[in-house]
């Protein structure tokens, strides 16, 4: 019998260390931590509130105003995406997250006159991902698309 | 002596009637008038709060949260601009006004991936113009620029 090869388990910590996006989100959270509340927290603990299961989501009421912490999580997520696109393209990117009282709105990342990310948000009160892997994959898709647009329309992003 | 020709006075009502932008702003205000409060108001009365003199501005404190009425005036203004650009280009335009607690933020009008209007707002609590003429002139400049961009980058605005 040939020996069974067991793939080394990818721990959250390893996943974060290998992902520029996840690291950038952690960096955003730490940058906003004016009182040092999270100073001694592990990165994976900081990202934990981004993981929201289907049942968790159902428990978050949509009738209420969006929680300021959720809003700030959304901002950190899109700022991290903007940062990752900047690293590739060299163009400064701005982030605007606009949500109404019903948790509906836009997340925009733009450079010059070019929208690198343009995403409608719905039920933002329930913002979150099934897993860290999912969060990484979805974010990377947005980054990839943003970089492609920036490369395709350099003139517009320099306006 | 040759007779003196007196130019007919341009009343606010005449100015509004001759300006697609001012008419569009009035339309926005009436569209948001769910309770019919303004039903019998003249157009020029509806636009009056947009006219804020230098001394008026000084009286509006910047330490306080932006007045919801001011916020809605800013939205109506940029929605009217978006509407006027749409009329020329045929592309649907979205409007996002994002303001933080200090009255600082962005007013954005976009179609597809193209930002037709991209304006930073400061001291938004004091949003207003010296006169109807000024409001018309400034708005028309934004519209003109937006139309130019839309015509120059049709591919980006159709994305």
Interface residues (C-beta under 8 A of the other chain):
Chain A: X94 X96 X97 X98 X105 X106 X108 X110 X112 X113 X114 X115 X116 X118 X149 X153 X156 X159
Chain B: X94 X96 X97 X98 X105 X106 X108 X110 X112 X113 X114 X115 X116 X118 X149 X153 X156 X159
